[in-house]
Amino acid sequence: MPFVFIAGVLFLIALTYFAKYIEDLSAETNDSETVKSEKTVSIRFTKNKNIYLDSLQIEVTALEEKLKIQFDGYANPTILLQVEKGVPVSETVTIMEIASKNEYKVILGVRPK
């Protein structure tokens, strides 16, 4: 009988000790739920100077605002940049500057075989 009493007291002491760690873990879980998972969008730049954001044609001037809307609340936003042969490098650099300014990761894609 005294063994059960001592085990109960030790359990209560351990419970109060670990309670603060359990609360910290639940707080971390709630904070991480507010950040959405990673998001990747595709930007295709044709030699006719048309820009497509996930198959929707847009103007260069609207690109940055559209990207901000698409990536709002997502962690690690990524752009898959597909540029056709013949597009001036200066046009590509404009898109890369937008990505750099907003801290988006850029992956340069190539034409599939």
C-alpha positions as CSV (number, residue, x, y, z in Angstrom):
1,M,0.0,0.0,0.0
2,P,2.8,2.5,0.8
3,F,4.3,1.8,-2.7
4,V,1.1,3.0,-4.4
5,F,1.1,6.2,-2.4
6,I,4.8,6.9,-3.1
7,A,4.2,6.2,-6.9
8,G,1.2,8.6,-6.9
9,V,3.2,11.3,-5.3
10,L,6.1,10.8,-7.7
11,F,3.6,10.9,-10.6
12,L,2.2,14.2,-9.4
13,I,5.6,15.8,-9.0
14,A,6.6,14.6,-12.5
15,L,3.4,15.9,-14.0
16,T,3.9,19.4,-12.6
17,Y,7.5,19.4,-13.8
18,F,6.7,18.4,-17.4
19,A,3.5,20.4,-17.6
20,K,5.4,23.6,-18.7
21,Y,7.1,21.6,-21.6
22,I,3.8,20.2,-22.7
23,E,2.3,23.8,-22.9
24,D,5.3,25.0,-24.9
25,L,4.9,22.2,-27.4
26,S,1.2,23.0,-27.9
27,A,2.1,26.7,-28.4
28,E,4.6,25.8,-31.1
29,T,2.1,23.7,-32.9
30,N,-0.4,26.6,-33.0
31,D,2.2,29.0,-34.3
32,S,3.2,26.7,-37.1
33,E,-0.4,26.2,-38.2
34,T,-0.6,29.8,-39.3
35,V,2.2,29.4,-41.9
36,K,1.1,27.5,-44.9
37,S,3.2,25.0,-46.7
38,E,5.6,25.8,-49.6
39,K,4.1,27.1,-52.8
40,T,5.6,27.0,-56.3
41,V,4.3,29.0,-59.3
42,S,5.4,28.7,-62.9
43,I,6.3,31.8,-65.0
44,R,6.8,31.2,-68.7
45,F,8.4,33.8,-70.8
46,T,7.9,33.4,-74.6
47,K,10.0,34.8,-77.4
48,N,7.0,36.9,-78.3
49,K,7.5,38.7,-75.0
50,N,4.3,37.1,-73.5
51,I,4.5,36.3,-69.8
52,Y,2.3,33.5,-68.3
53,L,1.8,33.0,-64.6
54,D,0.5,29.5,-64.2
55,S,-1.0,29.6,-67.7
56,L,-2.6,33.0,-67.3
57,Q,-1.2,35.7,-69.5
58,I,-0.2,38.9,-67.6
59,E,1.9,42.0,-68.1
60,V,5.3,42.5,-66.6
61,T,4.0,45.5,-64.7
62,A,1.4,43.4,-62.9
63,L,3.7,40.4,-62.2
64,E,5.1,41.6,-58.8
65,E,1.7,42.3,-57.4
66,K,0.2,39.0,-58.7
67,L,3.2,37.1,-57.1
68,K,2.7,38.8,-53.8
69,I,-1.0,37.8,-53.8
70,Q,-0.2,34.2,-54.8
71,F,2.6,33.8,-52.1
72,D,0.8,35.6,-49.3
73,G,1.1,33.5,-46.1
74,Y,3.2,30.7,-47.7
75,A,6.6,29.6,-46.5
76,N,9.5,29.3,-49.0
77,P,7.8,30.7,-52.1
78,T,9.4,29.4,-55.3
79,I,9.2,30.5,-58.9
80,L,9.8,28.0,-61.7
81,L,11.0,30.3,-64.5
82,Q,10.8,28.9,-68.0
83,V,12.3,31.1,-70.7
84,E,12.2,30.3,-74.4
85,K,15.3,30.6,-76.5
86,G,15.5,34.1,-78.1
87,V,14.2,36.1,-75.1
88,P,16.6,38.9,-74.2
89,V,18.5,38.3,-71.0
90,S,17.5,41.8,-69.8
91,E,13.9,40.6,-69.8
92,T,14.7,37.6,-67.7
93,V,16.8,39.7,-65.3
94,T,13.7,41.8,-64.6
95,I,11.8,38.8,-63.4
96,M,14.8,37.6,-61.3
97,E,15.1,41.1,-59.7
98,I,11.5,40.9,-58.6
99,A,12.2,37.5,-57.1
100,S,15.3,38.7,-55.4
101,K,13.6,41.8,-54.0
102,N,10.8,39.8,-52.5
103,E,13.1,36.9,-51.4
104,Y,11.5,34.3,-53.7
105,K,13.5,31.3,-54.7
106,V,14.0,30.9,-58.4
107,I,14.4,27.6,-60.3
108,L,15.4,28.0,-64.0
109,G,13.6,25.4,-66.1
110,V,14.4,24.1,-69.5
111,R,12.3,22.9,-72.3
112,P,11.3,19.2,-71.9
113,K,12.8,16.7,-74.3
